[in-house]
């Protein structure tokens, strides 16, 4: 894929997927692009995980997330248990 084809360098599936769920570990700067890819591909954002309190909620606000609320975890061990 050439850089000019996508501003976030991720492929975008044109038709919606069938109930694909995903989780994002780490809610820093690049995570906003991951949330955009989740939305663009029609996936369900099932969970967010970050050790810094409030970062996951801030990510949802920055992304203007209007889908079902994902579960929020404070660590990957807790999320994967």
Order of alpha helices (4+ residues) and beta strands (2+ residues): beta-alpha-beta-alpha-beta-alpha
